[in-house]
Amino acid sequence: MTFSYQEFAREKMPALLADLKDLIAIDSVRNMDLATPEFPVGPGPVKALEKFLALADRDGFQTANIDNYAGVVTFGQGNQELGVAVHVDVVPPDEGWSQDPFTPWVKDGRVFGRGTSDNKGPALAAYYALLALKEAGFQPKKKISLIIGTDEETDWVGMKYYLQKRPAPDWVFSPDSSFPIVTGQAGLAVLKTDFIGKEATGLTLESFFAGQATNMIPAAATAVVSGENLEKIAAAFPDFLAKKGLTGEIKETASENGNCLKISLEGVSAHASVPWEGKNGACLLASFLRDFPFTGRAKNFLDFAGDLELEDYYGEKIGIANTDSEMGKSINCPAVFRYQRDQAEALPARPAT
Ligand SMILES: [Zn+2]
């Protein structure tokens, strides 16, 4: 009997889509506020891991849950091992979704939902490839292990634990986000930047907020300003938005420091590895504000975010540019912005994978 993998793929497509929808519906964002010994990075990633292993149990594979840190689906026997590394955790959905990111939908032949491409879809594609081998009666001479991580997006807690408990495979590839495989991931460094400087009275930056994860370009950014020049800022903002093709709004608010403007801008999010595909809302809002006479720490912060970091995709302007012979240029992603008037805060940047 011959086995047609195209026929198998056609036949299994509805099942794969149903499994993908079930996995996407599990909010598997790392949440250390809910972490316990049972749930090392919070309950969400564990629920997704359990779901994935249940699919493999359903289809008759040998599975193991490595103490809720990682899981493995095994096929075949042999002294040597091929590892296929996937993960079921996802980054926070951030704002700007047209529908609930955990209720997946299909449009124009594509699936939408948080984690569809990173990494639940590719993880399932690899899993169904393993199922195809099994149903074809293939008997590998080596052991194939589909290894499921739960913390790829942050600290790799799952994979580190896995490697304490199990030997590293002889070969590994990772079907993560890109088709067909990713053979390597660049290293990363998270840089935290604090600002100093004495502010004069006048125009004051009360707060600036954007970004939730170090590996995403932030879309939404919000600043609150008080003091002088508020009318000028309010008058200039619509022109800036029109020129940059952005949306945003200004609202008058009040605080203990008197009248304030709350200025919000909506950019376009993108993964940290391709920051040029997005519009960094934080850098753009800072670039708008730095045209006004802020002083001291606020000015230093806005100059950094709105000038040096604006479209500095390779870290050239901030002096961290690097090229690796295997991985190419390091990528700079200004991602999380927290500024409060009276406290020094952080601005991490991440050269991404
Ligand atoms: Zn991934």
Boltz pocket constraint, residues with backbone or C-beta under 6 A from the ligand:
constraints:
  - pocket:
      binder: B
      contacts: [[A, 87], [A, 118], [A, 119], [A, 152], [A, 176], [A, 177]]
      max_distance: 6.0
